[in-house]
Amino acid sequence: WYYFRETDYDHIKELWDLGDTMAKAASEMTGTAWSSRVLGSAWPQHGNRPIAEAMYENIKAVGLPQWSDADQQFAKALQRAMGTDERGLVTNLSQLRGREFIPPEQQTGGASDDIGDVMWAVPTITLRFPSNVPGAIGHHWTSAIAMATPVAHKGATQGAKAYAMTIVDLLASAELRRSVETEFASRPTGVKVL
């Protein structure tokens, strides 16, 4: 099997076609059969700005987790053990980020996640709330150990509050729903999500 990773549909399809060409050539050289099918996909994300802005206002209202001295000591000890900056846990809320257009030279990819598939079908956003130690390595034990501490619980609880408030906003505000629908309808068309 092959895993093709790119930043947009055209380039993903180009890689897929190249893979099929290589598989066909290999099968002809070896006298074997081959087939091609999609087992799964992880399309580039297309988040919904009005939902993100509403969520950000709720994040500001909820606030970041209140870390204890023990939480900060744990984070700094883990950062020291990993050899990263001992900055502790996040204590300041960053600005809402996102851009309508990312120049090709800055499209360096990102995490693979099937949430991109969902984002092309319904208005969607992702929430990243501090519930782990900054500097931890993804898919590594350093990212897993915080899950057994109050750090993860506090972050997940604050994040859940922001989610709940945003859901209430979507249910209660016809204006927000119209804004969400208008933005979603303006997404690029002609993209066929496999």
C-alpha positions, 0 to 999 in steps of 0.5 A, a space after each residue: 500500500 502507499 500513503 500519498 501526502 500533499 497539500 491539495 487535491 490536484 497534487 494528491 491526485 498527481 501522486 496517486 496517478 504516479 503510484 498507479 503508474 509505478 505499480 503497473 510498471 512493476 506488475 508488467 516487469 514481474 508478470 503479476 496483477 495489481 489493483 488500485 483502491 482508496 482505503 482511507 483519506 485525510 483531506 486538507 482542512 477547510 475550517 469555518 471562520 464564523 464558528 472559529 470566531 465564536 469559539 474564540 470568544 468563548 475560550 476567552 470567557 472560559 479562560 485557560 486552566 488554572 495550573 497549580 504549582 505542582 502542575 508547573 513543576 511537573 511540566 518543567 521537570 518533563 521539559 528538562 528531561 526532554 532537553 527543551 526550554 523549561 517554560 512550563 504550561 501555557 498561561 497566556 491565551 494566544 490570538 486566533 490564527 488562520 488565513 484565507 490563503 496560504 502562499 504555496 511556498 508556505 504550505 508545508 503540510 501538517 498533521 494527517 487527520 480525517 477531520 479534513 474530510 468532514 470539513 468539506 461536508 459540513 461546517 467544522 473547526 478544531 479546538 486545541 486547548 492546552 492539556 499537555 506539556 509544551 515541547 512534548 513529542 507527538 506520538 511519543 511517551 512524552 505526550 502520553 504521560 500528561 494524560 494521567 495527570 491533572 494537566 490533561 483533566 484541567 485542559 480538557 474540562 476548560 476546552 469542553 466548556 468552550 465547546 458547550 458554550 459555542 454549541 449553545 451559541 449556534 443553537 441560539 443565534 440565527 445570525 451566527 448560523 446564517 454567517 456559518 452557512 454563508 461562509 461554508 457556501 463560499 468554500 472552493 467548489 469542484 473538490 471531490 473528497 474521496 
